[in-house]
Amino acid sequence: MLETRNHDEPNWHKSSFSGGAENCVEVAHDATGWRLRDSKNPDGPHHHFTHTQWTNFLHHLHHNRLG
C-alpha cells in the first residue's frame, strides 16, 4: 500500500545525532524557512526560522559562538 503525504505539511527529518533515540529534534524546510520541533511531541508547537536566521544559527554553531 502506498502512503500518501499531505504536501501542505512539512517533510520532517530527525537529527542523525539521535542514534535512534526518542529525545531529539526534527527539522523541516519549506518556502518560508526552517522549522524545528521536539520529536517526542510532533503535534506540539514548533519554532520557525527564516532562511537568514537559520543560516546565521548554523554559522555560529559551526564556529562555536552560541554561548
C-alpha angles and dihedrals in degrees: 000000000000118000115224122213128211103236091206088066119079119250101243122210124197118226113265087221091067093082090210093306120141098228105077142097131265127208132201132187126215138161093281099047140276132330127205127195143167110261091215090060107036093162093049129089123303135197122243124209127186117234090258093049092048093048091050091048092052091046092053092043091052091049093043093241101133097101 
